[in-house]
């Protein structure tokens, strides 16, 4: 069985020791074997989980949401495509709402920038009329 030390895992995934301990405390990483000296030994399943955790964080899942997903995935009776799709679908809806909000901000800033760009460096910036388009 392939085994990895904490330092191997830290280097491979570019994470700190405290991050690994946090994931372990929150139950995101299952309990690992220890050497006679008390050092943690990570197996391939820990690396798979860690890869999932990092990728899920990158797309916006919180650690609590990741814990729920991992709990569902680890429980074969609950890990149906419908259950997982529902949880992931909620995150997609959240991202869609965030994208709409960002687009509104972008429109406002582009309008503001266009107003400022129309003035030369000598005139005061006239921001009257800058705002969200209806």
N, C-alpha and C positions, 0 to 999 in steps of 0.2 A: 504494500500500500504506500502510495506517495504521501510524504509528509513535508510540511513547510514550517519554518520557524517564524516567530513574530517579525523578525527583521526581514525575512524573505517576503512576507506578505506586505509589509510596509513599503518595501522598495517596488514590488510588482504593481501595487495599486496606488502608490504615492499618497498614502494616508499615514497619519501619526498614530503612535501607541495609544494616546488618549481617545482617539476616534474609534479604534478597535475595541477598547474597553467599554466605551459608550454603547456601541452596537451590541456588545455582549450583554451589558447590563439591561438593555432594553429588550433583550430576547431576539434581536434580529439575527444574531449568529448563535447557532446551537452550541451547547457546551462542547468544549474540545478536550481531547486527551492531554494529559500532562506527563512530562518526563519525570524520572525519579528525582531530579533536582527541582521540580515544580514549574518548569517552563512550559508554556502552552505549545501545543503541536496542532497545526491546522491541516485538515485533510482537503481533498478536492471539493467536497460538498461545501466547505466553508468558503472556498474561493468562488464557487458558483454563486453562493448567497451574497458574497461581498460584491461581486460584479453586478448582480441584480440591484443591490442596495445603491451602489454608486450611480448606475444608469437611471434608476427610478428617481433619485434625488435630482439628477441633471434635468429631468423632464418636469420637475415641479412637485413630486410627491413629498409629503412631510415624513419624518421618521415614524410617526404614529400610523400614517396611511400605509407606509411600507411594511410596518409590523402586521397590520391587518391583512395586507395582500399575502405576505409570507405565511401568516397563520392559515389563511385559506388554502394556499398552494400546498402547504405541508399536510393538511388534513384532506386525505384522498376522498372522503365522503362529501366534503363541501366544495372541493376544487372542480366545479363544473365550468364549462365555457361561459354559461349564462351568468354565473356568479362573478367571475373575473371580468367579463365584458361589462357588467353593470358598474363595477368599481372603477374600471378604466374609463368607461363612458362618462362618468361624473367628472373625471379629471379633464377629459376632452371638452366638456361643456364649460368648465371653469376657464380653460385656456381660450376658448372662443370668446367668452365675455371679456377676458383681459385684452384680447386682440382688438375688440371693438373699442374699448376704453383707450388703448394706445393709439388707434387710428384717429380718434377724436382729438387727442393731444397733439398728434402730428399735424392735423389740419390746422389747429389753432396756431401752432408754432410756425408753420409754413406761411400762414397769413400774416403773422406778426413779422416774420423775417422779410416777407415781400414788402410790407409797409416800411420797415427800416431801410431796406435796400433801395427804396425809391428816393430816399433822402440822401443828399451828399453829406460829406463829413463836416460841413459848416453849419448846416441847419439843425435845429432841434428835431428829435424824433417825434413824429406825430402818430400816436397810437390810437387816435380816435377811430372808431369803426372796426378795430381789430376784435375778433371774437368768433365764436363757433358759427358756422354757416347753418342756416335752418333748412 
